[in-house]
Amino acid sequence: MIVYYSQTGNTKYVANKLAAKTKERVLNLLDYSGEELVVSKEERLGIFAPVYCGGLPYSVLAFLETAKIKCEGYCYLFATYGNVSGRVGDIANTYLQKNIGRKFDALFCAKMTDTWTPMFDLSNREEVLAILKNAELMIDGNIERILQKKQGDFLVDKTLGFVGKTFLAVYNGLSKTAHLSVENTCVGCGLCEKNCPSKAIRMKDGKPVFVKENCDMCLGCLHKCPTFSIQYKNKTKHHGQYVNPYVDLP
């Protein structure tokens, strides 16, 4: 079984690539409805998620902490990241062990485009495609390890120190919806409300309004807006939008 969280497509791309080989069930984490996920000794359970602030999105943390999981088989995490993988392994293991009493058998990652455009410029399509092409070797190598049920920590580009110790403090600050604004170019299509994983957006008088103090801050609303009308402070306008060109997203 493959469970993935993906708002701009990188993680879904990796999950789909593995699923094409294994024919396993693929579940969008946001579609999880509370049913028990049962994985036998012969099966695999893979959690695919992006790295946020050296850790994981709120939605993924909540899933790891509360989902009904009965896994007797091979259990692994596959993280996609753009800059550093941070302490994602330690954080994921902490939440999973708290829930079901075990850690991941293996930890994998792949370096892809960094969609945090308050910092990173993704306006050059050729550079973006080059990053994705370079990721293939890393993705394929880790898929082969998963097929062989290799155990161990295969994460790279880790960071130590404050990223792990104060992950939630940093994330809580960056994920405040007050940092987001809507420009007058908005046409009121409602896609941002429909696709927000945190249910933090409501349409009011034909315009999106942020109704929660914090959200996952996936920036899906920014990247998938057809008129590029949602911005993060004053830092994203010239850094472009991004969705993985090889997957379909809502």
TORKOL-4160 file (C-alpha; in steps of 0.2 Angstrom, whole numbers, padded with zeros to 4 digits, m for minus):
250
<pt num="1" X="0000" Y="0000" Z="0000"/>
<pt num="2" X="0006" Y="0017" Z="m0004"/>
<pt num="3" X="m0001" Y="0033" Z="0005"/>
<pt num="4" X="0005" Y="0050" Z="m0002"/>
<pt num="5" X="0003" Y="0068" Z="0002"/>
<pt num="6" X="0006" Y="0079" Z="m0013"/>
<pt num="7" X="0000" Y="0097" Z="m0017"/>
<pt num="8" X="0012" Y="0102" Z="m0031"/>
<pt num="9" X="0015" Y="0085" Z="m0038"/>
<pt num="10" X="0033" Y="0079" Z="m0034"/>
<pt num="11" X="0028" Y="0067" Z="m0021"/>
<pt num="12" X="0014" Y="0060" Z="m0031"/>
<pt num="13" X="0026" Y="0057" Z="m0046"/>
<pt num="14" X="0037" Y="0046" Z="m0035"/>
<pt num="15" X="0023" Y="0037" Z="m0028"/>
<pt num="16" X="0015" Y="0034" Z="m0045"/>
<pt num="17" X="0032" Y="0028" Z="m0052"/>
<pt num="18" X="0033" Y="0015" Z="m0038"/>
<pt num="19" X="0015" Y="0010" Z="m0040"/>
<pt num="20" X="0018" Y="0007" Z="m0059"/>
<pt num="21" X="0030" Y="m0007" Z="m0054"/>
<pt num="22" X="0021" Y="m0015" Z="m0039"/>
<pt num="23" X="0003" Y="m0012" Z="m0044"/>
<pt num="24" X="m0001" Y="m0008" Z="m0025"/>
<pt num="25" X="m0015" Y="0002" Z="m0019"/>
<pt num="26" X="m0012" Y="0020" Z="m0019"/>
<pt num="27" X="m0021" Y="0031" Z="m0007"/>
<pt num="28" X="m0021" Y="0050" Z="m0006"/>
<pt num="29" X="m0018" Y="0054" Z="0012"/>
<pt num="30" X="m0031" Y="0068" Z="0011"/>
<pt num="31" X="m0044" Y="0055" Z="0006"/>
<pt num="32" X="m0041" Y="0044" Z="0021"/>
<pt num="33" X="m0057" Y="0042" Z="0030"/>
<pt num="34" X="m0052" Y="0033" Z="0046"/>
<pt num="35" X="m0053" Y="0015" Z="0040"/>
<pt num="36" X="m0040" Y="0003" Z="0047"/>
<pt num="37" X="m0026" Y="0000" Z="0035"/>
<pt num="38" X="m0020" Y="m0018" Z="0037"/>
<pt num="39" X="m0004" Y="m0023" Z="0030"/>
<pt num="40" X="0001" Y="m0041" Z="0031"/>
<pt num="41" X="0019" Y="m0048" Z="0033"/>
<pt num="42" X="0021" Y="m0051" Z="0014"/>
<pt num="43" X="0015" Y="m0033" Z="0010"/>
<pt num="44" X="0023" Y="m0015" Z="0011"/>
<pt num="45" X="0017" Y="0001" Z="0018"/>
<pt num="46" X="0025" Y="0016" Z="0011"/>
<pt num="47" X="0021" Y="0034" Z="0017"/>
<pt num="48" X="0026" Y="0047" Z="0003"/>
<pt num="49" X="0028" Y="0065" Z="0009"/>
<pt num="50" X="0037" Y="0082" Z="0006"/>
<pt num="51" X="0049" Y="0089" Z="0018"/>
<pt num="52" X="0043" Y="0105" Z="0026"/>
<pt num="53" X="0055" Y="0115" Z="0037"/>
<pt num="54" X="0065" Y="0100" Z="0040"/>
<pt num="55" X="0050" Y="0090" Z="0045"/>
<pt num="56" X="0033" Y="0085" Z="0039"/>
<pt num="57" X="0017" Y="0095" Z="0034"/>
<pt num="58" X="0004" Y="0096" Z="0048"/>
<pt num="59" X="m0008" Y="0084" Z="0038"/>
<pt num="60" X="0005" Y="0071" Z="0037"/>
<pt num="61" X="0010" Y="0072" Z="0056"/>
<pt num="62" X="m0008" Y="0070" Z="0060"/>
<pt num="63" X="m0010" Y="0055" Z="0049"/>
<pt num="64" X="0006" Y="0047" Z="0057"/>
<pt num="65" X="m0001" Y="0051" Z="0075"/>
<pt num="66" X="m0019" Y="0045" Z="0073"/>
<pt num="67" X="m0022" Y="0034" Z="0058"/>
<pt num="68" X="m0028" Y="0016" Z="0062"/>
<pt num="69" X="m0013" Y="0006" Z="0055"/>
<pt num="70" X="m0010" Y="m0012" Z="0058"/>
<pt num="71" X="0006" Y="m0016" Z="0049"/>
<pt num="72" X="0015" Y="m0032" Z="0051"/>
<pt num="73" X="0025" Y="m0030" Z="0035"/>
<pt num="74" X="0039" Y="m0019" Z="0028"/>
<pt num="75" X="0035" Y="0000" Z="0033"/>
<pt num="76" X="0045" Y="0014" Z="0025"/>
<pt num="77" X="0045" Y="0033" Z="0023"/>
<pt num="78" X="0049" Y="0041" Z="0006"/>
<pt num="79" X="0052" Y="0060" Z="0008"/>
<pt num="80" X="0054" Y="0072" Z="m0007"/>
<pt num="81" X="0064" Y="0088" Z="m0003"/>
<pt num="82" X="0072" Y="0103" Z="m0012"/>
<pt num="83" X="0086" Y="0110" Z="0000"/>
<pt num="84" X="0088" Y="0098" Z="0015"/>
<pt num="85" X="0080" Y="0083" Z="0021"/>
<pt num="86" X="0082" Y="0090" Z="0039"/>
<pt num="87" X="0077" Y="0079" Z="0053"/>
<pt num="88" X="0062" Y="0071" Z="0044"/>
<pt num="89" X="0067" Y="0054" Z="0048"/>
<pt num="90" X="0068" Y="0057" Z="0067"/>
<pt num="91" X="0051" Y="0067" Z="0067"/>
<pt num="92" X="0042" Y="0054" Z="0057"/>
<pt num="93" X="0048" Y="0039" Z="0068"/>
<pt num="94" X="0043" Y="0049" Z="0083"/>
<pt num="95" X="0025" Y="0051" Z="0077"/>
<pt num="96" X="0023" Y="0033" Z="0070"/>
<pt num="97" X="0030" Y="0025" Z="0086"/>
<pt num="98" X="0018" Y="0035" Z="0097"/>
<pt num="99" X="0004" Y="0029" Z="0086"/>
<pt num="100" X="0007" Y="0010" Z="0083"/>
<pt num="101" X="0023" Y="0006" Z="0093"/>
<pt num="102" X="0035" Y="0004" Z="0079"/>
<pt num="103" X="0047" Y="0014" Z="0068"/>
<pt num="104" X="0049" Y="0014" Z="0050"/>
<pt num="105" X="0060" Y="0000" Z="0043"/>
<pt num="106" X="0068" Y="0011" Z="0030"/>
<pt num="107" X="0069" Y="0030" Z="0026"/>
<pt num="108" X="0072" Y="0036" Z="0008"/>
<pt num="109" X="0072" Y="0053" Z="0000"/>
<pt num="110" X="0074" Y="0061" Z="m0017"/>
<pt num="111" X="0080" Y="0079" Z="m0020"/>
<pt num="112" X="0068" Y="0088" Z="m0032"/>
<pt num="113" X="0062" Y="0105" Z="m0035"/>
<pt num="114" X="0060" Y="0116" Z="m0020"/>
<pt num="115" X="0043" Y="0123" Z="m0021"/>
<pt num="116" X="0045" Y="0136" Z="m0006"/>
<pt num="117" X="0045" Y="0151" Z="m0018"/>
<pt num="118" X="0047" Y="0164" Z="m0004"/>
<pt num="119" X="0065" Y="0158" Z="m0005"/>
<pt num="120" X="0068" Y="0149" Z="m0021"/>
<pt num="121" X="0066" Y="0155" Z="m0039"/>
<pt num="122" X="0057" Y="0143" Z="m0051"/>
<pt num="123" X="0053" Y="0155" Z="m0065"/>
<pt num="124" X="0066" Y="0146" Z="m0077"/>
<pt num="125" X="0057" Y="0131" Z="m0084"/>
<pt num="126" X="0073" Y="0124" Z="m0091"/>
<pt num="127" X="0082" Y="0124" Z="m0074"/>
<pt num="128" X="0066" Y="0116" Z="m0066"/>
<pt num="129" X="0066" Y="0102" Z="m0079"/>
<pt num="130" X="0085" Y="0099" Z="m0076"/>
<pt num="131" X="0082" Y="0097" Z="m0058"/>
<pt num="132" X="0068" Y="0084" Z="m0061"/>
<pt num="133" X="0079" Y="0075" Z="m0073"/>
<pt num="134" X="0093" Y="0074" Z="m0061"/>
<pt num="135" X="0081" Y="0067" Z="m0048"/>
<pt num="136" X="0078" Y="0051" Z="m0058"/>
<pt num="137" X="0094" Y="0042" Z="m0053"/>
<pt num="138" X="0090" Y="0044" Z="m0035"/>
<pt num="139" X="0072" Y="0040" Z="m0036"/>
<pt num="140" X="0076" Y="0024" Z="m0046"/>
<pt num="141" X="0089" Y="0018" Z="m0034"/>
<pt num="142" X="0078" Y="0020" Z="m0019"/>
<pt num="143" X="0063" Y="0011" Z="m0028"/>
<pt num="144" X="0075" Y="m0003" Z="m0031"/>
<pt num="145" X="0079" Y="m0004" Z="m0013"/>
<pt num="146" X="0060" Y="m0004" Z="m0008"/>
<pt num="147" X="0057" Y="m0018" Z="m0020"/>
<pt num="148" X="0070" Y="m0028" Z="m0011"/>
<pt num="149" X="0064" Y="m0022" Z="0006"/>
<pt num="150" X="0080" Y="m0015" Z="0011"/>
<pt num="151" X="0081" Y="m0009" Z="0029"/>
<pt num="152" X="0090" Y="0007" Z="0035"/>
<pt num="153" X="0092" Y="0025" Z="0034"/>
<pt num="154" X="0095" Y="0031" Z="0016"/>
<pt num="155" X="0092" Y="0049" Z="0019"/>
<pt num="156" X="0105" Y="0062" Z="0013"/>
<pt num="157" X="0107" Y="0081" Z="0015"/>
<pt num="158" X="0102" Y="0080" Z="0033"/>
<pt num="159" X="0104" Y="0095" Z="0045"/>
<pt num="160" X="0106" Y="0094" Z="0064"/>
<pt num="161" X="0103" Y="0106" Z="0078"/>
<pt num="162" X="0089" Y="0118" Z="0078"/>
<pt num="163" X="0080" Y="0111" Z="0063"/>
<pt num="164" X="0075" Y="0096" Z="0073"/>
<pt num="165" X="0074" Y="0104" Z="0090"/>
<pt num="166" X="0062" Y="0118" Z="0085"/>
<pt num="167" X="0054" Y="0111" Z="0070"/>
<pt num="168" X="0037" Y="0115" Z="0075"/>
<pt num="169" X="0041" Y="0132" Z="0082"/>
<pt num="170" X="0049" Y="0137" Z="0065"/>
<pt num="171" X="0035" Y="0129" Z="0055"/>
<pt num="172" X="0021" Y="0137" Z="0065"/>
<pt num="173" X="0029" Y="0154" Z="0061"/>
<pt num="174" X="0030" Y="0151" Z="0043"/>
<pt num="175" X="0013" Y="0143" Z="0041"/>
<pt num="176" X="0003" Y="0158" Z="0047"/>
<pt num="177" X="m0010" Y="0162" Z="0034"/>
<pt num="178" X="m0008" Y="0181" Z="0038"/>
<pt num="179" X="0008" Y="0179" Z="0027"/>
<pt num="180" X="m0004" Y="0176" Z="0012"/>
<pt num="181" X="m0013" Y="0189" Z="0002"/>
<pt num="182" X="m0025" Y="0189" Z="m0013"/>
<pt num="183" X="m0022" Y="0201" Z="m0027"/>
<pt num="184" X="m0036" Y="0210" Z="m0037"/>
<pt num="185" X="m0032" Y="0199" Z="m0052"/>
<pt num="186" X="m0042" Y="0185" Z="m0043"/>
<pt num="187" X="m0057" Y="0179" Z="m0054"/>
<pt num="188" X="m0065" Y="0169" Z="m0040"/>
<pt num="189" X="m0064" Y="0152" Z="m0047"/>
<pt num="190" X="m0064" Y="0144" Z="m0030"/>
<pt num="191" X="m0050" Y="0131" Z="m0034"/>
<pt num="192" X="m0040" Y="0137" Z="m0019"/>
<pt num="193" X="m0055" Y="0133" Z="m0008"/>
<pt num="194" X="m0058" Y="0116" Z="m0016"/>
<pt num="195" X="m0040" Y="0110" Z="m0015"/>
<pt num="196" X="m0034" Y="0117" Z="0002"/>
<pt num="197" X="m0028" Y="0102" Z="0012"/>
<pt num="198" X="m0031" Y="0112" Z="0028"/>
<pt num="199" X="m0048" Y="0118" Z="0024"/>
<pt num="200" X="m0041" Y="0136" Z="0028"/>
<pt num="201" X="m0049" Y="0145" Z="0013"/>
<pt num="202" X="m0067" Y="0150" Z="0011"/>
<pt num="203" X="m0075" Y="0160" Z="m0003"/>
<pt num="204" X="m0083" Y="0176" Z="0002"/>
<pt num="205" X="m0091" Y="0188" Z="m0010"/>
<pt num="206" X="m0082" Y="0179" Z="m0024"/>
<pt num="207" X="m0065" Y="0180" Z="m0016"/>
<pt num="208" X="m0054" Y="0168" Z="m0006"/>
<pt num="209" X="m0053" Y="0172" Z="0013"/>
<pt num="210" X="m0041" Y="0163" Z="0025"/>
<pt num="211" X="m0051" Y="0157" Z="0040"/>
<pt num="212" X="m0038" Y="0148" Z="0050"/>
<pt num="213" X="m0023" Y="0156" Z="0058"/>
<pt num="214" X="m0011" Y="0142" Z="0052"/>
<pt num="215" X="m0012" Y="0130" Z="0037"/>
<pt num="216" X="0000" Y="0116" Z="0030"/>
<pt num="217" X="0007" Y="0131" Z="0020"/>
<pt num="218" X="0009" Y="0119" Z="0005"/>
<pt num="219" X="0008" Y="0134" Z="m0006"/>
<pt num="220" X="m0004" Y="0124" Z="m0017"/>
<pt num="221" X="m0016" Y="0139" Z="m0018"/>
<pt num="222" X="m0002" Y="0150" Z="m0025"/>
<pt num="223" X="0006" Y="0137" Z="m0037"/>
<pt num="224" X="m0011" Y="0131" Z="m0044"/>
<pt num="225" X="m0020" Y="0148" Z="m0045"/>
<pt num="226" X="m0024" Y="0151" Z="m0064"/>
<pt num="227" X="m0021" Y="0170" Z="m0062"/>
<pt num="228" X="m0006" Y="0169" Z="m0050"/>
<pt num="229" X="m0016" Y="0180" Z="m0038"/>
<pt num="230" X="m0011" Y="0172" Z="m0021"/>
<pt num="231" X="0006" Y="0178" Z="m0014"/>
<pt num="232" X="0016" Y="0175" Z="0001"/>
<pt num="233" X="0021" Y="0192" Z="0008"/>
<pt num="234" X="0031" Y="0201" Z="m0006"/>
<pt num="235" X="0043" Y="0187" Z="m0010"/>
<pt num="236" X="0034" Y="0176" Z="m0022"/>
<pt num="237" X="0028" Y="0186" Z="m0037"/>
<pt num="238" X="0044" Y="0185" Z="m0047"/>
<pt num="239" X="0048" Y="0167" Z="m0042"/>
<pt num="240" X="0035" Y="0159" Z="m0053"/>
<pt num="241" X="0023" Y="0145" Z="m0050"/>
<pt num="242" X="0026" Y="0126" Z="m0051"/>
<pt num="243" X="0017" Y="0110" Z="m0052"/>
<pt num="244" X="0026" Y="0094" Z="m0057"/>
<pt num="245" X="0023" Y="0092" Z="m0076"/>
<pt num="246" X="0022" Y="0073" Z="m0076"/>
<pt num="247" X="0007" Y="0071" Z="m0065"/>
<pt num="248" X="m0011" Y="0076" Z="m0065"/>
<pt num="249" X="m0017" Y="0087" Z="m0050"/>
<pt num="250" X="m0034" Y="0093" Z="m0045"/>
